[in-house]
Amino acid sequence: MIIVETKDNAKTYSLYKQYEDAINDFNNKCKSDTNVILKFDDVVSLSLENDIKIKPLFLDFTDKKLLFRLNNISKAKEAIIRAVSLNKVPNIFIFDATAGLARDSFIMQAVFNNVLMFERNIAVFCLIKDALNRALESNLKEHFKFDLPKLHPLGSIKDYKGEIRPDVIYYDPMFPHREKTAKVKKEMQIFQSLIGHDEDIEDMLFYAIKLAKHKVVLKRPKTAKEIEIKDALLINQVDAGICRFDCYRAKDSI
């Protein structure tokens, strides 16, 4: 359940009012026994109600370390870039089907400058929306060598009504973590409490295969079995250390 903390003079209060109904709708459908605090203050942050050891999570797309990485990306060293790239297709249009912390979106945007992010969890959506708003208010010319990725209205790729189909869909679902909780990154502990793991991976992957023009890239734990999807062909796998990227040819390309 999401517990909202805010006040009407907070900088992000208008953002809360904009998505108040969506938060209430999430709570009405929520089955988790764990409470997370979604705070609308100077920034939007997310924290666990009963774990004060974990600092509140918020996003900052103007962080110096992130900016240095984004402005100095090596295409050859970034596994995700090798996975989503297409030969002989200029200016590729990419959907990030599950934006999450939006880091992968920004990495792809830094190279291709044409990424549309999707996020269906309202709390995570508010984190991204707030961080994008703050980035837009900063002096972008001093920070970025590329445009910011765009954020689709709250929802999944199934809610996309645009006429232009993406060339590539990148899909990074939430999987159950096998490691002990202490070993999982703090930000992921919050996400796991809020989201759990995605139970419709095959359904979403099947839909993505039909929507993408050329291919779908699925992020998987390194030791996980391949997912077989009807009318889809696994054409490539890119090793990324503790994970891998499985690349499927889109239905129309088979």
Helices and strands as residue ranges (DSSP letters): E 2-6, H 13-18, H 20-29, E 36-40, E 44-48, H 64-71, H 79-84, E 94-96, H 103-112, E 115-117, H 122-137, H 140-143, E 150-151, G 157-159, E 168-171, G 181-183, H 186-195, H 201-211, E 215-221, E 233-239, E 243-249, G 251-253
